[in-house]
């Protein structure tokens, strides 16, 4: 799934937040991927800090559920205000 340049940094930040929370929960990529109903390779691509790998909203919600976190909280944890990024 391609990501527009405008959203590239946001998607990368979200992937990094997913990976950090996964590790905080003591889960492997295999465990989270299985709970979220996606492949480990897809999760690895989402978490990769040098890639902007898009995901469907369905996948995002499944990952949030598997991490036992409110989707909005996951987005808020991942998004730095533009004033910090610039």
C-alpha angles and dihedrals in degrees: 000000000000122000124211117242089244091063099035097104093044092053091048091050091050091051091049091050091050091052094047093049091046090055091045088054089052093242128143121224088252092055095048093044091052093049091047094046096240134111121269088237092057091049090048090054092048091051096044108117094211097050133070099214112177123214135193119259087244091057091046092053091046091052092048091050092048089052090047093235133127107255091229091053090051091053092046091050090051101046121083114196113259089243089065095045095050 
